[in-house]
Amino acid sequence: MIGAILTPVLGFIFDSLVGKGVVVAAGLMALIGAFSITRHYEQRGAEKAVAKMERIADAKVKSARRARHSVLSVPVERLRDPYLRDE
């Protein structure tokens, strides 16, 4: 019953120039929406990767500061070895 009513109406809409324009516009909107969603999640993944790299870099900076601080009290003569190139 509903199909018998909708078939001529939908046929008229899709056969007319306005109907075809509506279909094309809907398709473009769907493509733009899919692109924007994809872009959002790619950007979000990139932000997570950058945050992870920054956390790792901060940990390495802290470790380097601890190592630098640990040798401040050691005399310079004890820090020299046979491979020193600054002489």
Residue pairs with C-beta under 8 A, 6 or more apart in sequence:
12 19
13 19
13 22
14 20
14 23
71 79
